[in-house]
């Protein structure tokens, strides 16, 4: 008997994981990532890509899944797409760096859209979220996509198809077909994150989740997909990643407790996660450099990934927020100037600020092989400022808040949520949202969450 395909082994994992297999540390982590995602959603209300997605979703009314910030209900696919853009828009949601970077919480809004449409319980939603994290993060550990010109959201095709199959209560055969369809039919090129970045940078993950739901729905009704999608002569291994091994038996389970979600990282700044330590270094140096005009040069030493991805030519003169929040020189300049990175750091007038441009013009970036060797376990950066006097001031940060060494706690997530909520929600509505999530596993209906998340001025 031939060995099951990788798609079938992933499908089996998705279909058989139980809420009883999850220790409290994992369910608590899901609740924290859920609150974190809601904070990101609130920060995206009114954003141009979000408004475009809402306009499209408005064309398809269906009493299935809700869209945050509105009273609109639409298809699970369109709700997943629209809400997913909100989670991803600010680049403030959680992340994980294996051989490939990625944001596993990109699947949370899609799981929620399906849970609402399928009348799934909060416990079933939690299990689906854990499945999505587990599969995406294990794939990120297994093989790089960006070095071969493909985007990390291709792993969402697989992870979210498996999670969707679980929420739709598909059997293993159907779940395997959902993965086959989603992965083969919806590959995304890395151009989405190359050069000057567009609105689509924050939409590609939501689109992958949308496509995965569509694939699972087709599989539910008997559609089959190309197989074996990983191992085939024209499959994923040969065309995209090269061959890799993935021991699904060692995925998080009741016996080992080794669930990938516990290794995901969260953000204290609304910017690219790999440059957070450079921001912390810049903030530290600001306190040690009294006069920014005395800065003669700035040198950033970083990993090979950061130099290649966050300091390519377009990042030296960003013109969009999507490019600026992925620019290593820009974020260091702003940290030196402001002592912080906030949503306002990426306002058009800040991006065009002559002082920031001047600081970037005096900045150089190079790879330090010792920092590359730390990567991806540590996302380290070193910033050195040379003053006009000849004095050199250096700060190296190996990790920072939100890392595995210093994880954010419940109070930190609440603070982040309330900060993002305050322009839109009153205190009682904020309390209602946090109370809803605190007992997520016991929920049987999600309507109260969406009502509480609507801006006060928009409520009936």
Buried (B, 14 or more C-beta within 10 A) or exposed (E): EEEBBBBBBBBBBBBEBEBEBBEEEBBEBBBBBBBBBBBBBBBBBEBEBBEBBBEEBBEBEBEBBBBBBBEBBBBBBBBBBBBBBBBBBBBBBBBBBBBBBBBBBBBBBBBBBBBBBBEBBBBBBBBBBBBBBBBBBBBBBBBBBBEEEBBBBBBBBBBBBBBBBBBBEBEBEBBBBBBBBBBBBBBBEBEBBBEEBBBBBBBBBBBBBBBBBBBBBBBBEEBEBBBBBBBBEEBBBEBBBEEBEBEBEEBBBEEEEEBBBBBBBBBBBBBBBBBBBBBBBBBBBBEEBEEBEEBEEBBBBBBBBBBEBBBBEBBBBBEBBBBBBBBBBBBBBBBBBBEBBBBEBBEEEBBEBEBBBBBBEBBEBEBBEEBBEBBBEBBBBBBBBBBEEEEEBBBBBBBBBBBEEEBBEEEBBBEBBBBBBEEBBEEEBBEBBBEBBEEBBEBEEBEEBBBBBBBEEEEE
